[in-house]
Amino acid sequence: MITASFRASFRIAAVAAVLMAVPGAASAQQAGPSAMTFFVTSAGTGKGADLGGLAGADQHCQRLAQAAGAGSRTWHAYLSTQAADGQPAVNARDRIGKGPWQNAKGEVIARTVEELHGTNALTKQTALTETGGTVNGRGDQPNTHDILTGSQPDGTAFPAGQDMTCGNWTKSGAEGAAMLGHHDRMGLNEEPPAKSWNSSHASRGGCSQDALKGTGGAGLLYCFAAN
């Protein structure tokens, strides 16, 4: 004889099975600091594009993650560096692990490195800070949608020569430039660069905090859990 409690348990199990079968549904249930594997920094370092190199940028990501309760993971900034002074280039795509990555609300933005650099789910609504907040975009005051990346659209470094990384993230003056992405996927037109999350345009006027503000930024970074 099938009891009412058995039927209720069966229905609960069936619902759980459906959720597991829907792409992204299971991940969306695993929200919270311990499950977060991607965020946009809620603040820059305050020194423009001088982040103290890749190591300093990673430390910035780690500190913010720690404060948000996600410090048990190893966090890396999504940044490339260019070959210089005998040192090889570093590709941002090679620093962030294999995925999948989800924001503070459990929403999956990409499952693989290839998906991240292809058809991902990054938008203003999903590119959240470590505390789950949204970042100002085009149309907001102030607009801070320019995110430091120093990368080409496929996540690789630019060739040596023209500075696209503010001296590999050590400059904060009038010289140099940094490639920026738009976290809100919006720009001045409908061309692909304007909608690029990681390679939209270079900073203008140098690498200082004021220069970054002048093009719609605040020295923010993308941070990914590499483990």
PyRosetta script that sets phi, psi and omega in degrees:
from pyrosetta import init, pose_from_sequence

init()
pose = pose_from_sequence("MITASFRASFRIAAVAAVLMAVPGAASAQQAGPSAMTFFVTSAGTGKGADLGGLAGADQHCQRLAQAAGAGSRTWHAYLSTQAADGQPAVNARDRIGKGPWQNAKGEVIARTVEELHGTNALTKQTALTETGGTVNGRGDQPNTHDILTGSQPDGTAFPAGQDMTCGNWTKSGAEGAAMLGHHDRMGLNEEPPAKSWNSSHASRGGCSQDALKGTGGAGLLYCFAAN")
pose.set_psi(1, 129.0)
pose.set_omega(1, -178.5)
pose.set_phi(2, -87.7)
pose.set_psi(2, 118.8)
pose.set_omega(2, -177.8)
pose.set_phi(3, -84.7)
pose.set_psi(3, 165.6)
pose.set_omega(3, 178.4)
pose.set_phi(4, -63.9)
pose.set_psi(4, -37.5)
pose.set_omega(4, -179.2)
pose.set_phi(5, -67.1)
pose.set_psi(5, -35.4)
pose.set_omega(5, 178.1)
pose.set_phi(6, -65.7)
pose.set_psi(6, -43.7)
pose.set_omega(6, 179.7)
pose.set_phi(7, -62.1)
pose.set_psi(7, -39.1)
pose.set_omega(7, 178.9)
pose.set_phi(8, -64.5)
pose.set_psi(8, -41.9)
pose.set_omega(8, 179.3)
pose.set_phi(9, -64.7)
pose.set_psi(9, -37.1)
pose.set_omega(9, 179.6)
pose.set_phi(10, -65.6)
pose.set_psi(10, -41.2)
pose.set_omega(10, 179.3)
pose.set_phi(11, -63.6)
pose.set_psi(11, -41.2)
pose.set_omega(11, 178.9)
pose.set_phi(12, -62.0)
pose.set_psi(12, -43.8)
pose.set_omega(12, 179.6)
pose.set_phi(13, -64.3)
pose.set_psi(13, -37.7)
pose.set_omega(13, 179.9)
pose.set_phi(14, -65.6)
pose.set_psi(14, -42.3)
pose.set_omega(14, 178.3)
pose.set_phi(15, -62.0)
pose.set_psi(15, -42.8)
pose.set_omega(15, 179.6)
pose.set_phi(16, -61.8)
pose.set_psi(16, -39.6)
pose.set_omega(16, 179.6)
pose.set_phi(17, -64.5)
pose.set_psi(17, -39.0)
pose.set_omega(17, 178.4)
pose.set_phi(18, -64.4)
pose.set_psi(18, -43.7)
pose.set_omega(18, 179.5)
pose.set_phi(19, -60.8)
pose.set_psi(19, -39.9)
pose.set_omega(19, 179.6)
pose.set_phi(20, -67.3)
pose.set_psi(20, -26.6)
pose.set_omega(20, -178.0)
pose.set_phi(21, -82.5)
pose.set_psi(21, -18.2)
pose.set_omega(21, -179.2)
pose.set_phi(22, -86.8)
pose.set_psi(22, 121.5)
pose.set_omega(22, -179.0)
pose.set_phi(23, -55.7)
pose.set_psi(23, 127.0)
pose.set_omega(23, 176.6)
pose.set_phi(24, 87.5)
pose.set_psi(24, -18.1)
pose.set_omega(24, -175.9)
pose.set_phi(25, -66.7)
pose.set_psi(25, -44.2)
pose.set_omega(25, -179.0)
pose.set_phi(26, -63.9)
pose.set_psi(26, -41.5)
pose.set_omega(26, -179.6)
pose.set_phi(27, -63.5)
pose.set_psi(27, -35.8)
pose.set_omega(27, -178.5)
pose.set_phi(28, -66.0)
pose.set_psi(28, -20.5)
pose.set_omega(28, 178.6)
pose.set_phi(29, -80.4)
pose.set_psi(29, -16.3)
pose.set_omega(29, -175.5)
pose.set_phi(30, -101.2)
pose.set_psi(30, 58.2)
pose.set_omega(30, -179.0)
pose.set_phi(31, -89.5)
pose.set_psi(31, 163.4)
pose.set_omega(31, 178.8)
pose.set_phi(32, 120.9)
pose.set_psi(32, 166.4)
pose.set_omega(32, -175.7)
pose.set_phi(33, -55.5)
pose.set_psi(33, -41.9)
pose.set_omega(33, -175.1)
pose.set_phi(34, -68.2)
pose.set_psi(34, -23.4)
pose.set_omega(34, -179.0)
pose.set_phi(35, -95.4)
pose.set_psi(35, -14.0)
pose.set_omega(35, -177.5)
pose.set_phi(36, -66.7)
pose.set_psi(36, 132.5)
pose.set_omega(36, 178.9)
pose.set_phi(37, -130.5)
pose.set_psi(37, 8.7)
pose.set_omega(37, 178.1)
pose.set_phi(38, -154.6)
pose.set_psi(38, 141.7)
pose.set_omega(38, 170.2)
pose.set_phi(39, -161.2)
pose.set_psi(39, 161.7)
pose.set_omega(39, 169.2)
pose.set_phi(40, -97.8)
pose.set_psi(40, 135.0)
pose.set_omega(40, -177.9)
pose.set_phi(41, -62.4)
pose.set_psi(41, 137.8)
pose.set_omega(41, 179.2)
pose.set_phi(42, -72.4)
pose.set_psi(42, -15.4)
pose.set_omega(42, 179.0)
pose.set_phi(43, -154.8)
pose.set_psi(43, 156.0)
pose.set_omega(43, 173.1)
pose.set_phi(44, -86.1)
pose.set_psi(44, -171.8)
pose.set_omega(44, 179.0)
pose.set_phi(45, -82.5)
pose.set_psi(45, -13.7)
pose.set_omega(45, -178.1)
pose.set_phi(46, 89.0)
pose.set_psi(46, -1.1)
pose.set_omega(46, -178.8)
pose.set_phi(47, -113.1)
pose.set_psi(47, 30.0)
pose.set_omega(47, -177.7)
pose.set_phi(48, 64.4)
pose.set_psi(48, -131.1)
pose.set_omega(48, -179.4)
pose.set_phi(49, -92.3)
pose.set_psi(49, 4.3)
pose.set_omega(49, 172.9)
pose.set_phi(50, -81.8)
pose.set_psi(50, 97.6)
pose.set_omega(50, -176.7)
pose.set_phi(51, -102.1)
pose.set_psi(51, 1.7)
pose.set_omega(51, -173.2)
pose.set_phi(52, 78.4)
pose.set_psi(52, 33.2)
pose.set_omega(52, -178.4)
pose.set_phi(53, 72.0)
pose.set_psi(53, -171.8)
pose.set_omega(53, 179.3)
pose.set_phi(54, -62.5)
pose.set_psi(54, -37.6)
pose.set_omega(54, -178.8)
pose.set_phi(55, -62.6)
pose.set_psi(55, -42.7)
pose.set_omega(55, 178.8)
pose.set_phi(56, -66.3)
pose.set_psi(56, -38.3)
pose.set_omega(56, 178.3)
pose.set_phi(57, -65.2)
pose.set_psi(57, -42.6)
pose.set_omega(57, 177.8)
pose.set_phi(58, -62.1)
pose.set_psi(58, -40.3)
pose.set_omega(58, 178.7)
pose.set_phi(59, -63.3)
pose.set_psi(59, -36.4)
pose.set_omega(59, 178.1)
pose.set_phi(60, -63.3)
pose.set_psi(60, -45.9)
pose.set_omega(60, 176.6)
pose.set_phi(61, -59.8)
pose.set_psi(61, -44.3)
pose.set_omega(61, -176.8)
pose.set_phi(62, -64.8)
pose.set_psi(62, -40.9)
pose.set_omega(62, -179.8)
pose.set_phi(63, -63.7)
pose.set_psi(63, -44.5)
pose.set_omega(63, -179.8)
pose.set_phi(64, -66.2)
pose.set_psi(64, -39.9)
pose.set_omega(64, 177.7)
pose.set_phi(65, -64.0)
pose.set_psi(65, -41.8)
pose.set_omega(65, 178.8)
pose.set_phi(66, -60.3)
pose.set_psi(66, -44.7)
pose.set_omega(66, 179.9)
pose.set_phi(67, -64.6)
pose.set_psi(67, -26.9)
pose.set_omega(67, -179.3)
pose.set_phi(68, -90.1)
pose.set_psi(68, -1.6)
pose.set_omega(68, 179.5)
pose.set_phi(69, 91.2)
pose.set_psi(69, 16.5)
pose.set_omega(69, -179.2)
pose.set_phi(70, -120.7)
pose.set_psi(70, 28.5)
pose.set_omega(70, -175.6)
pose.set_phi(71, -76.8)
pose.set_psi(71, -5.2)
pose.set_omega(71, 180.0)
pose.set_phi(72, -73.6)
pose.set_psi(72, -15.0)
pose.set_omega(72, 178.3)
pose.set_phi(73, -93.1)
pose.set_psi(73, 162.0)
pose.set_omega(73, 174.9)
pose.set_phi(74, -94.8)
pose.set_psi(74, 117.3)
pose.set_omega(74, -173.9)
pose.set_phi(75, -105.2)
pose.set_psi(75, 135.1)
pose.set_omega(75, 177.3)
pose.set_phi(76, -125.2)
pose.set_psi(76, 143.6)
pose.set_omega(76, 174.8)
pose.set_phi(77, -78.1)
pose.set_psi(77, 141.6)
pose.set_omega(77, 176.4)
pose.set_phi(78, -81.5)
pose.set_psi(78, 89.1)
pose.set_omega(78, -177.9)
pose.set_phi(79, -142.3)
pose.set_psi(79, 142.6)
pose.set_omega(79, 171.0)
pose.set_phi(80, -105.0)
pose.set_psi(80, 157.5)
pose.set_omega(80, 169.6)
pose.set_phi(81, -126.8)
pose.set_psi(81, 155.2)
pose.set_omega(81, -178.9)
pose.set_phi(82, -99.1)
pose.set_psi(82, 152.7)
pose.set_omega(82, 178.2)
pose.set_phi(83, -61.5)
pose.set_psi(83, 130.1)
pose.set_omega(83, -179.0)
pose.set_phi(84, -164.9)
pose.set_psi(84, 147.2)
pose.set_omega(84, 175.6)
pose.set_phi(85, 53.0)
pose.set_psi(85, 39.4)
pose.set_omega(85, 177.9)
pose.set_phi(86, 79.8)
pose.set_psi(86, 0.3)
pose.set_omega(86, -179.8)
pose.set_phi(87, -100.6)
pose.set_psi(87, 138.0)
pose.set_omega(87, -178.8)
pose.set_phi(88, -73.1)
pose.set_psi(88, 162.2)
pose.set_omega(88, 176.0)
pose.set_phi(89, -68.7)
pose.set_psi(89, 156.4)
pose.set_omega(89, 175.5)
pose.set_phi(90, -124.0)
pose.set_psi(90, 131.3)
pose.set_omega(90, 179.6)
pose.set_phi(91, -93.8)
pose.set_psi(91, 131.6)
pose.set_omega(91, 178.9)
pose.set_phi(92, -56.4)
pose.set_psi(92, -39.7)
pose.set_omega(92, -176.4)
pose.set_phi(93, -64.5)
pose.set_psi(93, -21.3)
pose.set_omega(93, -178.8)
pose.set_phi(94, -89.1)
pose.set_psi(94, -1.5)
pose.set_omega(94, -173.7)
pose.set_phi(95, -104.6)
pose.set_psi(95, -4.8)
pose.set_omega(95, -164.5)
pose.set_phi(96, -112.2)
pose.set_psi(96, 13.4)
pose.set_omega(96, -179.4)
pose.set_phi(97, 81.5)
pose.set_psi(97, -163.7)
pose.set_omega(97, -173.7)
pose.set_phi(98, -109.4)
pose.set_psi(98, -9.3)
pose.set_omega(98, -177.2)
pose.set_phi(99, 86.3)
pose.set_psi(99, -179.0)
pose.set_omega(99, -0.6)
pose.set_phi(100, -74.3)
pose.set_psi(100, 166.1)
pose.set_omega(100, 179.8)
pose.set_phi(101, -126.4)
pose.set_psi(101, 137.0)
pose.set_omega(101, 179.1)
pose.set_phi(102, -135.9)
pose.set_psi(102, 153.4)
pose.set_omega(102, -177.4)
pose.set_phi(103, -83.6)
pose.set_psi(103, -174.0)
pose.set_omega(103, -175.7)
pose.set_phi(104, -65.8)
pose.set_psi(104, -16.4)
pose.set_omega(104, 178.6)
pose.set_phi(105, -99.2)
pose.set_psi(105, 5.4)
pose.set_omega(105, 179.0)
pose.set_phi(106, 83.4)
pose.set_psi(106, 11.1)
pose.set_omega(106, 179.9)
pose.set_phi(107, -85.8)
pose.set_psi(107, 125.4)
pose.set_omega(107, -177.8)
pose.set_phi(108, -77.2)
pose.set_psi(108, 125.7)
pose.set_omega(108, 178.3)
pose.set_phi(109, -95.6)
pose.set_psi(109, -27.1)
pose.set_omega(109, 177.1)
pose.set_phi(110, -167.8)
pose.set_psi(110, 147.1)
pose.set_omega(110, -179.2)
pose.set_phi(111, -98.6)
pose.set_psi(111, -23.0)
pose.set_omega(111, -178.2)
pose.set_phi(112, -141.9)
pose.set_psi(112, 167.1)
pose.set_omega(112, 175.8)
pose.set_phi(113, -61.6)
pose.set_psi(113, -39.1)
pose.set_omega(113, 180.0)
pose.set_phi(114, -64.7)
pose.set_psi(114, -43.3)
pose.set_omega(114, 179.3)
pose.set_phi(115, -66.2)
pose.set_psi(115, -37.9)
pose.set_omega(115, 179.0)
pose.set_phi(116, -59.4)
pose.set_psi(116, -38.4)
pose.set_omega(116, -178.6)
pose.set_phi(117, -97.1)
pose.set_psi(117, 15.5)
pose.set_omega(117, 175.9)
pose.set_phi(118, -126.9)
pose.set_psi(118, -113.3)
pose.set_omega(118, 179.4)
pose.set_phi(119, -97.5)
pose.set_psi(119, 89.1)
pose.set_omega(119, -179.5)
pose.set_phi(120, -100.9)
pose.set_psi(120, -179.8)
pose.set_omega(120, -178.1)
pose.set_phi(121, -109.0)
pose.set_psi(121, 26.5)
pose.set_omega(121, 180.0)
pose.set_phi(122, -78.2)
pose.set_psi(122, 121.2)
pose.set_omega(122, 175.0)
pose.set_phi(123, -143.5)
pose.set_psi(123, 176.6)
pose.set_omega(123, 175.8)
pose.set_phi(124, -59.2)
pose.set_psi(124, -33.1)
pose.set_omega(124, -177.2)
pose.set_phi(125, -77.9)
pose.set_psi(125, -21.7)
pose.set_omega(125, -178.6)
pose.set_phi(126, -109.1)
pose.set_psi(126, -19.9)
pose.set_omega(126, 178.8)
pose.set_phi(127, -82.1)
pose.set_psi(127, 72.8)
pose.set_omega(127, -172.7)
pose.set_phi(128, -90.7)
pose.set_psi(128, 160.6)
pose.set_omega(128, 175.9)
pose.set_phi(129, -76.3)
pose.set_psi(129, 176.3)
pose.set_omega(129, 179.5)
pose.set_phi(130, -63.4)
pose.set_psi(130, -20.4)
pose.set_omega(130, 178.4)
pose.set_phi(131, -99.1)
pose.set_psi(131, 4.7)
pose.set_omega(131, 178.7)
pose.set_phi(132, 88.4)
pose.set_psi(132, 9.6)
pose.set_omega(132, 179.7)
pose.set_phi(133, -86.5)
pose.set_psi(133, 160.3)
pose.set_omega(133, 175.6)
pose.set_phi(134, -88.8)
pose.set_psi(134, 156.6)
pose.set_omega(134, -180.0)
pose.set_phi(135, -106.9)
pose.set_psi(135, 135.2)
pose.set_omega(135, -179.7)
pose.set_phi(136, -54.7)
pose.set_psi(136, 139.4)
pose.set_omega(136, 178.6)
pose.set_phi(137, -124.5)
pose.set_psi(137, -166.3)
pose.set_omega(137, 179.8)
pose.set_phi(138, -59.7)
pose.set_psi(138, 129.6)
pose.set_omega(138, -177.8)
pose.set_phi(139, 99.9)
pose.set_psi(139, -17.1)
pose.set_omega(139, 176.8)
pose.set_phi(140, -91.6)
pose.set_psi(140, 160.6)
pose.set_omega(140, 177.3)
pose.set_phi(141, -121.4)
pose.set_psi(141, 119.1)
pose.set_omega(141, -8.6)
pose.set_phi(142, -79.9)
pose.set_psi(142, 156.3)
pose.set_omega(142, 174.7)
pose.set_phi(143, -78.6)
pose.set_psi(143, 123.6)
pose.set_omega(143, 179.1)
pose.set_phi(144, -128.5)
pose.set_psi(144, 39.3)
pose.set_omega(144, -175.1)
pose.set_phi(145, -82.4)
pose.set_psi(145, -7.6)
pose.set_omega(145, 177.8)
pose.set_phi(146, -77.0)
pose.set_psi(146, 115.9)
pose.set_omega(146, 180.0)
pose.set_phi(147, -110.3)
pose.set_psi(147, 130.4)
pose.set_omega(147, 179.8)
pose.set_phi(148, -65.0)
pose.set_psi(148, 129.2)
pose.set_omega(148, 175.8)
pose.set_phi(149, -138.4)
pose.set_psi(149, -37.7)
pose.set_omega(149, -175.8)
pose.set_phi(150, 62.6)
pose.set_psi(150, 25.1)
pose.set_omega(150, -170.5)
pose.set_phi(151, -123.3)
pose.set_psi(151, 156.3)
pose.set_omega(151, 170.0)
pose.set_phi(152, -81.4)
pose.set_psi(152, 167.2)
pose.set_omega(152, -176.1)
pose.set_phi(153, -54.9)
pose.set_psi(153, -30.1)
pose.set_omega(153, -179.9)
pose.set_phi(154, -86.7)
pose.set_psi(154, 6.5)
pose.set_omega(154, 176.7)
pose.set_phi(155, 86.1)
pose.set_psi(155, 10.1)
pose.set_omega(155, 179.3)
pose.set_phi(156, -99.1)
pose.set_psi(156, 163.7)
pose.set_omega(156, -179.2)
pose.set_phi(157, -74.7)
pose.set_psi(157, 155.0)
pose.set_omega(157, 172.4)
pose.set_phi(158, -75.0)
pose.set_psi(158, 153.1)
pose.set_omega(158, 176.6)
pose.set_phi(159, -60.7)
pose.set_psi(159, 157.0)
pose.set_omega(159, 176.5)
pose.set_phi(160, -61.3)
pose.set_psi(160, 146.9)
pose.set_omega(160, 179.8)
pose.set_phi(161, 132.7)
pose.set_psi(161, -108.1)
pose.set_omega(161, -179.9)
pose.set_phi(162, -61.5)
pose.set_psi(162, 126.1)
pose.set_omega(162, -176.0)
pose.set_phi(163, -71.2)
pose.set_psi(163, 117.9)
pose.set_omega(163, 176.3)
pose.set_phi(164, -121.9)
pose.set_psi(164, 14.4)
pose.set_omega(164, -177.7)
pose.set_phi(165, -135.5)
pose.set_psi(165, 19.4)
pose.set_omega(165, -178.1)
pose.set_phi(166, 48.5)
pose.set_psi(166, 55.4)
pose.set_omega(166, 178.8)
pose.set_phi(167, 62.6)
pose.set_psi(167, 42.9)
pose.set_omega(167, -177.8)
pose.set_phi(168, 55.0)
pose.set_psi(168, 44.5)
pose.set_omega(168, 173.0)
pose.set_phi(169, 66.6)
pose.set_psi(169, 41.5)
pose.set_omega(169, 176.9)
pose.set_phi(170, -128.5)
pose.set_psi(170, 1.5)
pose.set_omega(170, -177.0)
pose.set_phi(171, -108.9)
pose.set_psi(171, 144.4)
pose.set_omega(171, 176.0)
pose.set_phi(172, -139.9)
pose.set_psi(172, 24.1)
pose.set_omega(172, -178.6)
pose.set_phi(173, -109.5)
pose.set_psi(173, -154.5)
pose.set_omega(173, -176.1)
pose.set_phi(174, -83.4)
pose.set_psi(174, -13.0)
pose.set_omega(174, -178.9)
pose.set_phi(175, -93.4)
pose.set_psi(175, 150.3)
pose.set_omega(175, 175.9)
pose.set_phi(176, 88.2)
pose.set_psi(176, 176.4)
pose.set_omega(176, 179.1)
pose.set_phi(177, -155.7)
pose.set_psi(177, 163.2)
pose.set_omega(177, 178.1)
pose.set_phi(178, -132.0)
pose.set_psi(178, 136.6)
pose.set_omega(178, 173.3)
pose.set_phi(179, -73.0)
pose.set_psi(179, 138.4)
pose.set_omega(179, -175.4)
pose.set_phi(180, -124.3)
pose.set_psi(180, 152.8)
pose.set_omega(180, 173.1)
pose.set_phi(181, -117.7)
pose.set_psi(181, 160.1)
pose.set_omega(181, 178.9)
pose.set_phi(182, -103.9)
pose.set_psi(182, 109.7)
pose.set_omega(182, -177.7)
pose.set_phi(183, -66.3)
pose.set_psi(183, -24.1)
pose.set_omega(183, -179.1)
pose.set_phi(184, -92.3)
pose.set_psi(184, -0.1)
pose.set_omega(184, 178.4)
pose.set_phi(185, 58.7)
pose.set_psi(185, 35.5)
pose.set_omega(185, 179.9)
pose.set_phi(186, -131.8)
pose.set_psi(186, 144.9)
pose.set_omega(186, 178.4)
pose.set_phi(187, -150.7)
pose.set_psi(187, -156.0)
pose.set_omega(187, -175.9)
pose.set_phi(188, -77.6)
pose.set_psi(188, -16.1)
pose.set_omega(188, -179.9)
pose.set_phi(189, -149.8)
pose.set_psi(189, -170.4)
pose.set_omega(189, -177.3)
pose.set_phi(190, -99.8)
pose.set_psi(190, 10.6)
pose.set_omega(190, 179.3)
pose.set_phi(191, -70.4)
pose.set_psi(191, 152.1)
pose.set_omega(191, -178.1)
pose.set_phi(192, -51.0)
pose.set_psi(192, -43.6)
pose.set_omega(192, 179.8)
pose.set_phi(193, -58.9)
pose.set_psi(193, -36.4)
pose.set_omega(193, -179.0)
pose.set_phi(194, -64.1)
pose.set_psi(194, -27.1)
pose.set_omega(194, -177.9)
pose.set_phi(195, -100.1)
pose.set_psi(195, 5.3)
pose.set_omega(195, -175.9)
pose.set_phi(196, -78.3)
pose.set_psi(196, 131.3)
pose.set_omega(196, 178.6)
pose.set_phi(197, -76.3)
pose.set_psi(197, -20.9)
pose.set_omega(197, -173.1)
pose.set_phi(198, -128.4)
pose.set_psi(198, -7.2)
pose.set_omega(198, -176.1)
pose.set_phi(199, -154.4)
pose.set_psi(199, 70.0)
pose.set_omega(199, -175.4)
pose.set_phi(200, -94.9)
pose.set_psi(200, -54.2)
pose.set_omega(200, -179.5)
pose.set_phi(201, -163.7)
pose.set_psi(201, 163.4)
pose.set_omega(201, 178.3)
pose.set_phi(202, -86.6)
pose.set_psi(202, 153.7)
pose.set_omega(202, 174.9)
pose.set_phi(203, -64.9)
pose.set_psi(203, 151.7)
pose.set_omega(203, 179.6)
pose.set_phi(204, -117.7)
pose.set_psi(204, 137.1)
pose.set_omega(204, 177.9)
pose.set_phi(205, 90.9)
pose.set_psi(205, 8.6)
pose.set_omega(205, 176.3)
pose.set_phi(206, 112.5)
pose.set_psi(206, -155.9)
pose.set_omega(206, -171.3)
pose.set_phi(207, -120.7)
pose.set_psi(207, 7.8)
pose.set_omega(207, -178.9)
pose.set_phi(208, -74.4)
pose.set_psi(208, 167.0)
pose.set_omega(208, 177.1)
pose.set_phi(209, -60.4)
pose.set_psi(209, -40.3)
pose.set_omega(209, 179.4)
pose.set_phi(210, -65.6)
pose.set_psi(210, -38.2)
pose.set_omega(210, 179.0)
pose.set_phi(211, -64.6)
pose.set_psi(211, -40.3)
pose.set_omega(211, 179.1)
pose.set_phi(212, -67.1)
pose.set_psi(212, -38.7)
pose.set_omega(212, 176.9)
pose.set_phi(213, -63.8)
pose.set_psi(213, -36.0)
pose.set_omega(213, -176.6)
pose.set_phi(214, -63.8)
pose.set_psi(214, -23.9)
pose.set_omega(214, 179.2)
pose.set_phi(215, -105.5)
pose.set_psi(215, 7.9)
pose.set_omega(215, 176.7)
pose.set_phi(216, 99.3)
pose.set_psi(216, 38.5)
pose.set_omega(216, -178.5)
pose.set_phi(217, -138.4)
pose.set_psi(217, -177.2)
pose.set_omega(217, 177.8)
pose.set_phi(218, -149.4)
pose.set_psi(218, 18.7)
pose.set_omega(218, -179.2)
pose.set_phi(219, 74.5)
pose.set_psi(219, 29.4)
pose.set_omega(219, -179.3)
pose.set_phi(220, -81.5)
pose.set_psi(220, 159.7)
pose.set_omega(220, -177.5)
pose.set_phi(221, -129.5)
pose.set_psi(221, 156.9)
pose.set_omega(221, 164.7)
pose.set_phi(222, -90.4)
pose.set_psi(222, 132.9)
pose.set_omega(222, 177.7)
pose.set_phi(223, -120.4)
pose.set_psi(223, 134.2)
pose.set_omega(223, -178.7)
pose.set_phi(224, -126.1)
pose.set_psi(224, 142.4)
pose.set_omega(224, 172.4)
pose.set_phi(225, -77.4)
pose.set_psi(225, 119.7)
pose.set_omega(225, -174.8)
pose.set_phi(226, -86.9)
pose.set_psi(226, -7.4)
pose.set_omega(226, -179.7)
pose.set_phi(227, -124.1)
pose.dump_pdb("model.pdb")
